[in-house]
Amino acid sequence: MEFSVKGFNELHLSLKALIIGLLFVMPAWFIDIFLFYKTFFYSTPLYIIIVLSYVISLGWFLAIALLINAMLRHSADVNTKKMSIEFTVFFSMCILYILSAIWYFLKLDFIKLMYFSFALTLGCAMLFKISPVTKPKNPPQ
């Protein structure tokens, strides 16, 4: 199995966004593990840290996707949905890097960073789900 740009371009847009998102978000979690848990980082084999950062990245990307889906759940425009997938990747990276920087400078714990970032994302998704602003004016019949 070989990689080709043509093959990558033929993938579905959401799958491309997931792959690109994981490639950009996974290093952030890897760096966070290094910054917050140096003893764990040096005492654990590298592949375990890579797998851990992959799993956390996948969960993070899916939480952000739930948030974007809640924000745009009533949009029927295809271009808006394509743009929302691209926005998901960018938004997830920005939020994660900003929260990591704040947590590092405040010298807080990595586990609390994970709890707070996931709770913030999923909490916002729940607020958008129940918000009257995101409900359609004319509900489908």
N, C-alpha and C positions, 0 to 999 in steps of 0.2 A: 504494500500500500504506500503510494507516494503522494506527497502533498503537491497540489498545483493551485495556482491562483484561479484558474478557470473553474476547477472543481469547487473551490471555496465560494466563488461568486454564484454558483448554481444552488447553494444551500438555501434553505428557507431563511427569511430575514430574522426571525426570532432565534434560530439556531446560530446564525452568524453573530447576533448580539450577545448571546450567552457565551460563545467562545471568546469573543473579543473582551467582554466584560470580565470573564474569569482571568484572562491574561493580564488585565490591568489591575484587578482588585486583589488577586492572589498575592502578588508581591507586597501589597500593603499589609495584609495579615501576617505574612512571613516576617516583615520588618517589625511589626508590632510584637510578635512573639520574641524577637531578638531584643527589642527595647525594654519590654516589660518583664520578661523572664529569661534573663541571661544564663542563669544556672541551668534551667531546663534546656535552653538552646544548646549549650555546650555539652550537656550530659546525655542528650538524646541523639540517636542516629538521624542524619539529615533527611532520609526518606520519610520518617515519621512526622517530622516538622512540615515537610512538603505536603503530605497527605492531610495533616491537620489543617494547614492553611487552605488547601483545596476544598475541604469539607465546609469550613467556615465561610469561604468565599461563595460556594454554591448556595448555602443558606442565606447569606447576605444578598446575593443577587436575586434570589427568589423573593425575599422580603421586599426589596425595592420594586420588583416587577409587580407584586401585589399592590403596592402603593400606587404605582403609575396606572395599573388597571383600575383601581378604585377611582382615581382622578378622572379617567377618560372612559368610564364604563358605558356612557350613553352616546359616545361619539361614533357616528356611522362613517365618517370620512376616512378613506383608506390612507390618504397622505398624513392625516393626523395620527393614525395608529402607527405608521412607519416612523414618523418623527418621534413618537412616544417611546419606541424601542431604542432609538438612538439616544434619546434623552435619559432613558433608564441607565444606560451605560455611563454616560457623563455624570449624571446625578449621583449614582452610587459611588463613583470614584471620588467626587468632590466631598460628599458628606463624610465618607470614611477617612479621607486624608485630613479633613478639618477636625473631626472628632479625635483622631489619633494624635494630632499636634496638641490639641487642648489637653488631652489626658496626659500626654508626656510632660508638658510644662507644669501641670498641676501635680505631677507625680502620683497619679492614681493607679489603681490596679487594672490589669488586663481583663480580668473576668468582669469587672464593673463596666469596662469599656464595651465589652460584648453585650452585656445585659442592656446597658443604656442605648447603644446604637440599634439593637434589634427592637427594643421596646419603643423607641422613638419612631422608627420606621413603621412597625406594625400598628402602633397607636394612631399615627397619622392616617394609615390606611383605613382603620376602623372609623375614624372621624369622617373621612371622605365618604365611606359607605353609608353612614347615617345622616350625613349633612343634607339639609334641604336644598342647598345651593347646587349640589350635583345631581339632584333628581330631575327627570325630564319634565318639561312643562305640560306636554301632552303624553301621558303614559300610553304605551302600545296596547292595543286591544286584542 
